[in-house]
């Protein structure tokens, strides 16, 4: 979805093609193809009028206009893995680049895509970056071999280099709270380090463990008895008895760390327990709920406007969790659908449910059920 909810793009990277659709105008359509280098990633610009595509081998970042089909801007030598991070007001874009064997962050104006400032990084191979919600800082992290995080201000000065003593391997995920008060660093060992943006020191370390002994809501998906003529498996959620042991292992499809819309809740899915979704209360840093599914979680996203968590496991169902309302699942009529992705409409009233080769639209019609 575009930020203003007017457009949706679908990308076929095998065909090096991006198609843009307007749900309110079924006759309007835009096709983006790069004849020089294969497209490997695509993102929206904040103004919803441009699409950014990364080409193979990190050759260039192309900026395509939906207003003028002949207009195209380029950014040379971007690092696709580190990607692009936009300033909260959308006026600037931070692009990770590598030149002369050194990493840089190029700050570009999104009005004309000219270089405004270049920030040099003291990293071996920058893997990602995030702009703070107040637009004053950029957090960048290094290669997966070392847990090194640099905090820079917009002037390019390094304010702090963060390296927890017991962090182990490098940073896998990084996410800011909506208020900018906290930044969470997820490591390859599954632990989450919560840093304060005032001191840049850890205020908590959240470590998911399979044995649950403290009182908390643990929702377990269970399979219902199947009739001989049934064409699909039906499931439901039951509350587990504490203490209990969570399922570990399995093929991991998704590592997720994300704050809710108001920043009061934090959810996570890690590789060691891919069938388990953890939800913490940020105020107390205590577990609010644990959700265990039959199959590994493929996608897990919060609503952009309220504390509704949606996730999917590749089955023909969409799962919803609300605080104090429990966990529910909603079956998609077509039993052959395997839900592999969910993308919220930015205004929060609906979502695109993705499967291989097709997608469906689901809308929130009341306070509990999608349509």
Secondary structure, DSSP 8 states (H G I E B T S, - for coil): --TTSS-EEEEEGGGTEEEEE-TT-TT-EEEEE-SSS-EEEEEE-TTSSEEEEEEGGG-EEEEEESS-TT-EEEEESB-TTT-EEE-TTSSEEEEEEEETTEEEEEEEETTT--EEEEEE---SS--EEEE-TTSSEEEEE--TTS--EEEEETTS-EEEEE--TT--S-EEEEEE-TTSSEEEEEETTS-EEEEETTT-SEEEEE---SEE-SS-EEEEEEE----TT-SS--EEEEE--SSEE----S-----EEEE-TTSSEEEEE-GGGTTEEEEEETTTTEEEEEEE-SS---EEEE-SSSSEEEEE-SSSEEEEEETTTEEEEEE-S-TT----EEEE-TTSSEEEEEETTEEEEEEB-SSS-B-
